[in-house]
Amino acid sequence: MVFSLDEELSNMTIHNDDVCCNNGIPIMKPDNNDENLPAFELNDNLMTMSEHLNAQIPPDEKRTRRRSSVLAKFPVLSPVHTRRVSISNNSSNVVSHLTGSFRNATSDITVQNENSKRDSIVDDATDMRPTSIRTIQDFKPIRVLGKGAYGKVILVKDKYSTKLYAMKQLKKAEILINDNDKRDSDKENIDIDDNVEETRKRDLDKRIERTFAERTILSQLEHPNIVKLFYSFHDQSKLYLILQYIPGGELFYHLKEHGTLEEDTVAFYAAEVSCALKFLHDNGIVYRDLKPENCLLNQRGHLVLTDFGLSKKGTTDPTHDSTSSDSDLDKDDIYTLHSIIGTPEYAAPEILQGLAYNKNCDWYSLGCLLYDMLVGKPPYTGNNHKIILNKIQKDKQGPRIPYYLSDGMKDILNWLLKKDKTKRWDVDKYWKEEPVGNQKNNNNNKKKKASKQRVTKFQSHFIFRKINWKQMESGDLQKTTLGPIVPIITDWELAENFDTEFTSMSFEENYMDDGIPITGNKTDSLATPDMFKGFSFKASGSYLERHF
Ligand SMILES: Nc1ncnc2c1ncn2[C@@H]1O[C@H](COP(=O)(O)OP(=O)(O)OP(=O)(O)O)[C@@H](O)[C@H]1O
């Protein structure tokens, strides 16, 4: 296969004294006064740059433990390699407004292999077979792997099969009563008292809906770069997701170890994340929380996306006539969302502004992830989402791209990090070369080209020249090839690739000293069972066999 530089790439020029390329993106020049970045010698090579970056980060900051993601808060931490925080603002923007086409794609999720429906959902109200629903008693806790907004993720062992799983726990009380949401709602509605109750009710519905979304989305998908859900169940105080255990830890953890990554490594992870995102989008799902903390590495060094707590599945818009021949209708725009949600440093500008957005926001986040892997921090950082938004708006020409990156990397960052979503690379649309005969929309492409949109295919970009997309998308690559960073795993139960801050944590209120789970606590009275009815789920036998 022959690869060539994209035409936009060949037009790029770099000026000595500043930072420019003629497609509009500034290239970061070394600047001693830059508060964010260290100064470099011009003759430094790429690895020396990484060392520079690492050397400039005070050891204390490097080791500073990050706060876990907390929904409905907006804090962002500035130090590099600081765990980023997800946000979910239940403000006036909270109502998701569903419009657009793709009716079929969103109403009927298909799976990659075998059956068209992966599994059946087991509603605990109707299915009382003893084997159909697992309980907390079936799993022995080994150690804590991570901590999120609503609870911990614990490595557990199935007492019957001795298989290892990651058990994600969500405290019902945290979901039902969320002080931050209450505070936000109160602030929002200070002048409209009558609506306070309504707003609280709506916020609560939203939190419950999101809790179910993670279970529902994961139970319907099967993809090599997406974490697998095997069981879900709940008791009086908590909800539990029994997930495939990904033992290589977070990409965040490895990024922290390495500082920055080499371009080939970055291209590899970018390709694997893209496969997962494209698959989600094709199935009507917007991910909305892409960041290094949510990218795990499996034992062979391949990337697996986890944490679907902020993902949103589109629904059919009843007002849209799918037979309409309206040429202006963007058929790729599954639906439009408005909720301010995600992690500010990785969120697209339109999300931070509270404007309508669609699946294209995930490609902006991919740009931030790439930037983070290459530079050591996301393009914009700040103490809250408003500071980040201000910085984005102030940077008329887009984020500053370090001069030492290759032209290919500069180019892809430029197209993914466009703040105007209409100019951003529409990766879903321009995903790969269609076989001859299947090509369409040539006129449309010409029109888009005239408006300076990127119309070349994503998979054909120069940075992906070493990627075997066919094997990657089918999952065969994971069987035959190791990823660029192969995690060191001497014993799966040791969780060696997870931060000791978590692995040394106690199971706290969940278990007695001998690992026997404690069920029921003072929050029980807050959990209204009906609200979580139908949460329980068991994967089909063939699915379980396939993945163990
Ligand atoms: N399947 C898994 N295998 C191994 N570790 C996992 C798995 N799922 C989650 N973890 C670990 O637990 C951490 C928290 O998980 P997750 O992000 O799903 O929780 P969360 O409550 O949604 O967090 P947040 O509030 O940050 O969104 C992850 O960052 C990861 O380190």
The ligand as a Gaussian input file, in Angstrom:
#p B3LYP/6-31G(d) Opt

LIG

0 1
 N      -13.083000      -2.997000      33.589000
 C      -12.130000      -2.449000      34.331000
 N      -10.969000      -3.094000      34.548000
 C      -10.004000      -2.526000      35.299000
 N      -10.123000      -1.317000      35.887000
 C      -11.250000      -0.627000      35.715000
 C      -12.324000      -1.152000      34.933000
 N      -13.317000      -0.248000      34.930000
 C      -12.888000       0.787000      35.668000
 N      -11.649000       0.567000      36.154000
 C      -10.859000       1.484000      36.994000
 O      -11.710000       2.238000      37.837000
 C      -11.643000       3.629000      37.503000
 C      -12.998000       4.276000      37.696000
 O      -13.904000       3.639000      36.814000
 P      -15.014000       4.467000      36.040000
 O      -14.351000       5.592000      35.313000
 O      -15.843000       3.537000      35.246000
 O      -15.831000       5.013000      37.289000
 P      -16.717000       6.290000      37.350000
 O      -17.427000       6.225000      38.652000
 O      -17.568000       6.403000      36.156000
 O      -15.613000       7.378000      37.340000
 P      -15.800000       8.898000      36.982000
 O      -16.569000       9.478000      38.091000
 O      -14.351000       9.334000      36.931000
 O      -16.465000       9.033000      35.655000
 C      -11.113000       3.651000      36.079000
 O      -10.520000       4.862000      35.767000
 C      -10.138000       2.473000      36.102000
 O       -8.936000       2.817000      36.704000

